[in-house]
């Protein structure tokens, strides 16, 4: 199963009910909730003030989250089903499966590098 691809200089990480694409300058988080239309959130890498990566385990999903100026990171929901992740409604984060941990780490590293080279 492929969780990360490089297309036209970009990176894609498949998450839970969505994906993250990074083209070197822009981060696009695409989310598709059951019964809802697909939503895209675009963030300029230079505007990101911090990144959070919580690797998934075999039992619980992890997440990738981006912090923007003037906003606090979304809090992790507690409970067996949430597994310590931000809510699905948070536009700046995406849940990931265990198989996407390596691809997500590479993506976060690329975004961090783009942030520091601005």
C-alpha positions as CSV (number, residue, x, y, z in Angstrom):
1,X,0.0,0.0,0.0
2,X,1.5,3.3,-1.0
3,X,1.0,6.2,1.5
4,X,3.4,8.7,0.0
5,X,4.0,9.7,-3.6
6,X,6.0,12.4,-5.3
7,X,4.1,14.0,-8.1
8,X,5.5,16.9,-10.1
9,X,7.9,17.9,-7.3
10,X,5.1,17.5,-4.7
11,X,4.6,15.0,-1.8
12,X,1.3,13.3,-0.9
13,X,0.5,11.5,2.3
14,X,-2.7,9.5,2.5
15,X,-4.4,9.9,5.8
16,X,-7.7,8.8,7.4
17,X,-10.5,10.2,5.3
18,X,-8.2,12.6,3.6
19,X,-4.7,13.5,2.4
20,X,-1.9,16.1,2.7
21,X,-0.1,17.4,-0.4
22,X,3.0,19.6,-0.2
23,X,4.4,21.2,-3.4
24,X,7.4,22.9,-1.8
25,X,5.5,26.1,-1.0
26,X,1.8,25.2,-0.3
27,X,0.3,22.6,2.0
28,X,-3.1,21.3,0.9
29,X,-5.1,19.3,3.4
30,X,-8.0,17.5,1.8
31,X,-10.7,16.0,4.0
32,X,-13.7,13.9,3.1
33,X,-16.1,13.1,5.9
34,X,-18.9,10.6,5.5
35,X,-21.9,12.3,4.0
36,X,-20.0,15.6,3.4
37,X,-18.4,17.2,0.4
38,X,-14.6,17.1,0.1
39,X,-13.0,20.1,1.6
40,X,-9.5,21.6,0.8
41,X,-7.5,23.7,3.2
42,X,-4.5,25.5,1.8
43,X,-1.6,26.8,4.0
44,X,1.5,28.5,2.9
45,X,4.5,26.7,4.5
46,X,6.1,30.0,5.3
47,X,3.1,30.9,7.4
48,X,3.4,27.8,9.6
49,X,4.8,28.5,13.0
50,X,5.0,24.9,14.2
51,X,4.3,21.3,13.2
52,X,3.2,18.4,15.4
53,X,3.5,14.7,14.4
54,X,2.1,12.0,16.6
55,X,3.0,8.7,15.0
56,X,0.2,6.1,14.8
57,X,0.5,2.8,16.6
58,X,-1.0,-0.5,15.4
59,X,-4.0,0.2,17.6
60,X,-4.5,3.9,17.4
61,X,-4.3,6.5,14.6
62,X,-1.7,9.3,14.9
63,X,-1.9,12.7,13.3
64,X,0.0,15.6,11.6
65,X,-0.9,19.1,12.7
66,X,0.2,22.5,11.5
67,X,0.2,25.5,13.9
68,X,-0.4,29.0,12.4
69,X,0.2,32.5,13.9
70,X,-2.4,33.6,16.4
71,X,-3.9,30.1,16.8
72,X,-3.3,27.5,19.4
73,X,-3.0,23.8,18.3
74,X,-6.3,21.9,18.5
75,X,-6.5,19.8,21.6
76,X,-6.4,16.1,21.5
77,X,-9.8,14.4,22.0
78,X,-9.8,11.8,24.7
79,X,-11.6,8.4,24.6
80,X,-11.2,5.1,22.9
81,X,-12.5,6.1,19.5
82,X,-10.6,9.4,19.3
83,X,-7.3,7.9,20.5
84,X,-5.7,11.2,21.5
85,X,-6.1,13.0,18.1
86,X,-7.5,16.5,17.2
87,X,-11.1,16.5,16.1
88,X,-11.8,15.7,12.4
89,X,-13.2,19.3,12.2
90,X,-9.8,20.8,12.8
91,X,-8.8,22.2,9.4
92,X,-5.0,22.2,10.2
93,X,-4.6,18.5,11.1
94,X,-5.1,15.1,9.6
95,X,-5.2,11.6,11.2
96,X,-2.8,9.0,9.8
97,X,-2.6,5.3,9.9
98,X,0.4,3.3,11.2
99,X,1.5,2.6,7.6
100,X,1.8,6.3,6.9
101,X,4.2,7.2,9.8
102,X,7.4,7.2,7.6
103,X,5.8,9.2,4.8
104,X,4.3,11.7,7.3
105,X,7.7,12.2,9.0
106,X,9.3,12.9,5.6
107,X,6.5,15.4,4.8
108,X,6.9,17.2,8.1
109,X,10.7,17.3,7.7
110,X,10.3,18.9,4.2
111,X,7.8,21.5,5.5
112,X,10.1,22.3,8.4
113,X,13.0,22.8,6.0
114,X,10.8,25.0,3.8
115,X,9.8,27.1,6.8
116,X,13.4,27.7,7.9
117,X,14.5,28.6,4.3
118,X,12.1,31.4,3.9
